[in-house]
Amino acid sequence: MINFTEQHKTELQQLVFDAVSKRWQVQNSMGMTFDIMDIFHTCTIQTLRNMRKELTNKLNTFEDDEWSDKSVQDDEKIAYYNMSIKLINLVIGYRLWKQEQYELESKKAALELKLQLLKEDQKTPEEKIAELEEEISKLELQQ
């Protein structure tokens, strides 16, 4: 069961807003550039996982000790990678959660239909006749 909370949703909404306002884009290893719409609607979960892995690897290449000469540009790249990793991770969680919700709704609808059919099979002929007469009387009142 995917645990995508309201806090995750709020955080995702904020990151998406930031991504749209900053015209955020991420490039995969094959050189393709994706924006936030692509992340939500075009990319597969596996593609997103690969992007997250690539961004994590890029982030890990930066020196993180206090003795390294860091520039402001490096700090901006680190912030970009961190935000991108977080955004992609939340999109993966959201899409998996939505997929799970859809599957649960489909199972529930199938079970409700099965239950309805079983109830219909258990009705006596007199009950069926009464229901049909009631429907006919409703139709006559509408005329």
Secondary structure, 3 states (H helix, E strand, C coil): CCCCCHHHHHHHHHHHHHHHHCCCEEECCCCCEEEHHHHHHCCCHHHHHHHHHHHHHHHHCCCCCCCCCCCHHHHHHHHHHHHHHHHHHHHHHHHHHHHHHHHHHHHHHHHHHHHHHHHHHHCCHHHHHHHHHHHHHHHHHHC
